[in-house]
């Protein structure tokens, strides 16, 4: 599977770990950056590019990493077509794929050990979208709003 990873300085160590780990597992890993540690870098540029690459490459997945993961999730979700979920335990990684067909996850590197974060990523990659009609309906509503910005009628 092709995986795109982007981070800021706070997520640089975890990103580097995941790039090596996932490559050894046989995945096609693209390190979106940064490629060198810079304590003054800003996360949005790396998250925008990671999200854009995922959207342009159907079937791929993305991982954005920062200190908390919050800003990274927000930034990634600004890219049309990205459905990014903030993951803080394996069950959330699984639900992000099963229920939301998330194509990007955000992880807070300062919140988890390398082993915990690696488990989140492995779960995310291994879990397919359920295809459940109610989940598909909800994703279609998100996509429709994203395309035309028309608010649906309230029930």
VEXTIDREN-531371 format. One record per residue (C-alpha): x, y, z; residue in one letter. Coordinates in nm, 4 decimals. Example, Ala and Ser with C-alpha at 12.3 -4.5 7.8 and 13.67 -1.06 7.14 Angstrom:
% VEXTIDREN-531371
xx->1.2300 | yy->-0.4500 | zz->0.7800 | code->A
xx->1.3670 | yy->-0.1060 | zz->0.7140 | code->S
END
This chain:
% VEXTIDREN-531371
xx->0.0000 | yy->0.0000 | zz->0.0000 | code->X
xx->0.1183 | yy->0.3536 | zz->-0.0708 | code->X
xx->0.1413 | yy->0.5667 | zz->0.2421 | code->X
xx->0.2179 | yy->0.9377 | zz->0.2605 | code->X
xx->0.3641 | yy->1.0752 | zz->0.5836 | code->X
xx->0.4103 | yy->1.4365 | zz->0.6846 | code->X
xx->0.4941 | yy->1.6034 | zz->1.0140 | code->X
xx->0.6383 | yy->1.9073 | zz->1.1796 | code->X
xx->0.9370 | yy->1.9243 | zz->1.4134 | code->X
xx->0.7363 | yy->1.7750 | zz->1.7013 | code->X
xx->0.6462 | yy->1.4721 | zz->1.4913 | code->X
xx->0.9775 | yy->1.4374 | zz->1.3096 | code->X
xx->1.1148 | yy->1.1509 | zz->1.5223 | code->X
xx->0.7923 | yy->0.9504 | zz->1.5060 | code->X
xx->0.7609 | yy->1.0106 | zz->1.1313 | code->X
xx->1.1172 | yy->0.8887 | zz->1.0753 | code->X
xx->1.0443 | yy->0.5784 | zz->1.2838 | code->X
xx->0.7245 | yy->0.5053 | zz->1.0905 | code->X
xx->0.8874 | yy->0.5591 | zz->0.7503 | code->X
xx->1.1497 | yy->0.2958 | zz->0.8381 | code->X
xx->0.9035 | yy->0.0564 | zz->1.0035 | code->X
xx->0.6459 | yy->0.0702 | zz->0.7236 | code->X
xx->0.9074 | yy->0.0421 | zz->0.4498 | code->X
xx->1.0429 | yy->-0.2747 | zz->0.6157 | code->X
xx->0.6868 | yy->-0.4119 | zz->0.6124 | code->X
xx->0.6814 | yy->-0.3726 | zz->0.2350 | code->X
xx->0.4676 | yy->-0.0613 | zz->0.2015 | code->X
xx->0.5406 | yy->0.2031 | zz->-0.0595 | code->X
xx->0.6160 | yy->0.4919 | zz->0.1771 | code->X
xx->0.6481 | yy->0.8523 | zz->0.0638 | code->X
xx->0.8042 | yy->1.0896 | zz->0.3165 | code->X
xx->0.6406 | yy->1.4237 | zz->0.2375 | code->X
xx->0.8637 | yy->1.6024 | zz->0.4856 | code->X
xx->1.0226 | yy->1.7641 | zz->0.6558 | code->X
xx->1.3421 | yy->1.5858 | zz->0.5563 | code->X
xx->1.5542 | yy->1.7527 | zz->0.8232 | code->X
xx->1.4703 | yy->1.8571 | zz->1.1766 | code->X
xx->1.3855 | yy->2.2281 | zz->1.2007 | code->X
xx->1.2471 | yy->2.3447 | zz->1.5368 | code->X
xx->1.0917 | yy->2.6486 | zz->1.3635 | code->X
xx->0.8947 | yy->2.4701 | zz->1.0904 | code->X
xx->0.5165 | yy->2.4911 | zz->1.0630 | code->X
xx->0.2883 | yy->2.1903 | zz->1.0234 | code->X
xx->0.0242 | yy->2.3196 | zz->0.7763 | code->X
xx->0.2414 | yy->2.2977 | zz->0.4639 | code->X
xx->0.3335 | yy->1.9342 | zz->0.5326 | code->X
xx->-0.0252 | yy->1.8382 | zz->0.6164 | code->X
xx->-0.1678 | yy->2.0124 | zz->0.3076 | code->X
xx->0.0809 | yy->1.8327 | zz->0.0822 | code->X
xx->0.0245 | yy->1.4964 | zz->0.2521 | code->X
xx->-0.3523 | yy->1.5293 | zz->0.2133 | code->X
xx->-0.3271 | yy->1.6446 | zz->-0.1478 | code->X
xx->-0.1077 | yy->1.3468 | zz->-0.2368 | code->X
xx->-0.3546 | yy->1.1038 | zz->-0.0768 | code->X
xx->-0.6508 | yy->1.2558 | zz->-0.2624 | code->X
xx->-0.4592 | yy->1.2439 | zz->-0.5928 | code->X
xx->-0.3682 | yy->0.8782 | zz->-0.5367 | code->X
xx->-0.6895 | yy->0.6767 | zz->-0.4786 | code->X
xx->-0.6378 | yy->0.3799 | zz->-0.2489 | code->X
xx->-0.3467 | yy->0.5387 | zz->-0.0686 | code->X
xx->-0.3516 | yy->0.6526 | zz->0.2942 | code->X
xx->-0.1842 | yy->0.9330 | zz->0.4833 | code->X
xx->-0.0459 | yy->1.0003 | zz->0.8285 | code->X
xx->0.0170 | yy->1.3490 | zz->0.9657 | code->X
xx->0.2074 | yy->1.3912 | zz->1.2904 | code->X
xx->0.2685 | yy->1.6778 | zz->1.5300 | code->X
xx->0.2877 | yy->1.7384 | zz->1.9013 | code->X
xx->-0.0815 | yy->1.6860 | zz->1.9741 | code->X
xx->-0.2126 | yy->1.5929 | zz->1.6298 | code->X
xx->-0.4931 | yy->1.8480 | zz->1.6609 | code->X
xx->-0.3559 | yy->2.1139 | zz->1.4278 | code->X
xx->-0.2370 | yy->1.8501 | zz->1.1856 | code->X
xx->-0.5852 | yy->1.6995 | zz->1.1640 | code->X
xx->-0.7391 | yy->2.0431 | zz->1.1092 | code->X
xx->-0.4870 | yy->2.1283 | zz->0.8361 | code->X
xx->-0.5268 | yy->1.7950 | zz->0.6561 | code->X
xx->-0.9052 | yy->1.8302 | zz->0.6615 | code->X
xx->-0.8792 | yy->2.1605 | zz->0.4717 | code->X
xx->-0.7781 | yy->1.9612 | zz->0.1636 | code->X
xx->-1.0916 | yy->1.8682 | zz->-0.0333 | code->X
xx->-1.1363 | yy->1.4915 | zz->-0.0283 | code->X
xx->-0.9443 | yy->1.4299 | zz->0.2944 | code->X
xx->-1.1230 | yy->1.2664 | zz->0.5853 | code->X
xx->-0.8685 | yy->1.2883 | zz->0.8643 | code->X
xx->-0.9271 | yy->1.1506 | zz->1.2131 | code->X
xx->-0.7307 | yy->1.2288 | zz->1.5267 | code->X
xx->-0.6233 | yy->0.8912 | zz->1.6626 | code->X
xx->-0.5357 | yy->0.8324 | zz->2.0261 | code->X
xx->-0.6009 | yy->0.4597 | zz->2.0626 | code->X
xx->-0.6247 | yy->0.1595 | zz->1.8340 | code->X
xx->-1.0032 | yy->0.1413 | zz->1.8577 | code->X
xx->-1.0284 | yy->0.4945 | zz->1.7203 | code->X
xx->-0.7952 | yy->0.4066 | zz->1.4308 | code->X
xx->-1.0186 | yy->0.1100 | zz->1.3525 | code->X
xx->-1.3417 | yy->0.3105 | zz->1.3728 | code->X
xx->-1.1934 | yy->0.5887 | zz->1.1607 | code->X
xx->-1.1573 | yy->0.3395 | zz->0.8757 | code->X
xx->-1.4678 | yy->0.1258 | zz->0.9393 | code->X
xx->-1.7209 | yy->0.4049 | zz->0.9901 | code->X
xx->-1.5690 | yy->0.7127 | zz->0.8242 | code->X
xx->-1.3501 | yy->0.5619 | zz->0.5519 | code->X
xx->-1.0776 | yy->0.7959 | zz->0.6774 | code->X
xx->-0.7926 | yy->0.8292 | zz->0.4347 | code->X
xx->-0.5649 | yy->1.0229 | zz->0.6717 | code->X
xx->-0.4971 | yy->0.9973 | zz->1.0422 | code->X
xx->-0.3357 | yy->1.2487 | zz->1.2716 | code->X
xx->-0.1223 | yy->1.1434 | zz->1.5675 | code->X
xx->0.0196 | yy->1.3469 | zz->1.8527 | code->X
xx->0.3802 | yy->1.2336 | zz->1.8897 | code->X
xx->0.4128 | yy->1.3954 | zz->2.2329 | code->X
xx->0.1118 | yy->1.2010 | zz->2.3564 | code->X
xx->0.2167 | yy->0.8432 | zz->2.2779 | code->X
xx->0.5116 | yy->0.6077 | zz->2.2811 | code->X
xx->0.6590 | yy->0.4884 | zz->1.9515 | code->X
xx->0.5026 | yy->0.1465 | zz->2.0107 | code->X
xx->0.1569 | yy->0.2920 | zz->2.0759 | code->X
xx->0.1692 | yy->0.5157 | zz->1.7692 | code->X
xx->0.2963 | yy->0.2286 | zz->1.5545 | code->X
xx->0.0025 | yy->0.0146 | zz->1.6700 | code->X
xx->-0.2401 | yy->0.2938 | zz->1.5733 | code->X
xx->-0.0899 | yy->0.3113 | zz->1.2252 | code->X
xx->-0.0878 | yy->-0.0664 | zz->1.1763 | code->X
xx->-0.4541 | yy->-0.0844 | zz->1.2795 | code->X
xx->-0.5453 | yy->0.2038 | zz->1.0471 | code->X
xx->-0.3729 | yy->0.0371 | zz->0.7517 | code->X
xx->-0.5199 | yy->-0.3079 | zz->0.8201 | code->X
xx->-0.8820 | yy->-0.1971 | zz->0.8679 | code->X
xx->-1.1101 | yy->-0.1648 | zz->0.5653 | code->X
xx->-1.4160 | yy->0.0588 | zz->0.5330 | code->X
xx->-1.7223 | yy->-0.1410 | zz->0.6410 | code->X
xx->-1.9331 | yy->-0.0366 | zz->0.3429 | code->X
xx->-2.2319 | yy->-0.0111 | zz->0.5770 | code->X
xx->-2.5034 | yy->0.1877 | zz->0.3939 | code->X
xx->-2.5576 | yy->0.4328 | zz->0.6809 | code->X
xx->-2.1845 | yy->0.5100 | zz->0.6939 | code->X
xx->-2.1673 | yy->0.5434 | zz->0.3152 | code->X
xx->-2.4693 | yy->0.7784 | zz->0.3259 | code->X
xx->-2.2968 | yy->1.0006 | zz->0.5827 | code->X
xx->-1.9727 | yy->1.0111 | zz->0.3851 | code->X
xx->-2.1721 | yy->1.1073 | zz->0.0743 | code->X
xx->-2.3259 | yy->1.3956 | zz->0.2701 | code->X
xx->-1.9795 | yy->1.5165 | zz->0.3707 | code->X
xx->-1.8552 | yy->1.4930 | zz->0.0128 | code->X
xx->-2.1580 | yy->1.6779 | zz->-0.1209 | code->X
xx->-2.1130 | yy->1.9637 | zz->0.1241 | code->X
xx->-1.7427 | yy->1.9769 | zz->0.0518 | code->X
xx->-1.8123 | yy->2.0144 | zz->-0.3204 | code->X
xx->-2.0925 | yy->2.2718 | zz->-0.3208 | code->X
xx->-2.0959 | yy->2.4160 | zz->0.0343 | code->X
xx->-2.4767 | yy->2.3997 | zz->0.0314 | code->X
xx->-2.6190 | yy->2.3275 | zz->0.3735 | code->X
xx->-2.8649 | yy->2.0370 | zz->0.3649 | code->X
xx->-3.2154 | yy->2.0879 | zz->0.4955 | code->X
xx->-3.2601 | yy->2.0132 | zz->0.8636 | code->X
xx->-3.4894 | yy->1.7170 | zz->0.9316 | code->X
END
